[in-house]
């Protein structure tokens, strides 16, 4: 019977791969890899010689039918991402969906994952969390995503590129307020660091110390709405702060309304009253 194996690979340290993953990678007919160069290094390290083919966001439209055809012919395939668990923040999600629809058996081979590694080492609550992956780069979609997260009480996890880290921290501070954050860099690698503090402190630190390597952010969730003391004057001031940070007035009021569990009309009234003082 054909199987599509979703094989987790190391996010840095090559010794983090499981014995089961090595067995599967050595037995399948073909490995579909997001980055064949990195996967080839992994296979060479463990003296494995399984054929490779590329499968990434630029060729998934043409490559997905090819891989499905092989699976339907009875071949065994392994899917691996650039690093970590395939199907998370990479094109593997589409192949999995197509394989399931075609009646193909999909088998997860768990292992390393940057989001979970950063979460458990963050010092923030781990019982309930939300994985957001990469935020939209900019514009309305990014603002709307941040607005939706402003009242989220679960711990938040993001991926980010080093050159965009400070901008993202700025946007998180503007949208969520000052919260505890852990910034994981180069997890499992030689220069692994986990910086912990407040968002405002993180901005200052990483402005002075530009980061390198892959970044995972873990941010504290919102305080429960019931525990937030609603003060109209303070709510109006927070709307003003968001506006000064570049958030449109309507969006800023929506953020604060969600934060305090109030209607947008109440926040608008509070802003109006403050303006008339």
PyMOL commands that set and color helices and strands:
alter all, ss='L'
color gray80, all
select helices_A, chain A and resi 14-16+19-27+36-45+60-72+92-101+114-122+139-149+162-176+199-208+225-227+232-244+249-260+264-276
alter helices_A, ss='H'
color red, helices_A
select strands_A, chain A and resi 3-7+30-33+52-54+77-80+105-109+129-133+155-160+180-185+193-198+215-219
alter strands_A, ss='S'
color yellow, strands_A
deselect
rebuild
show_as cartoon
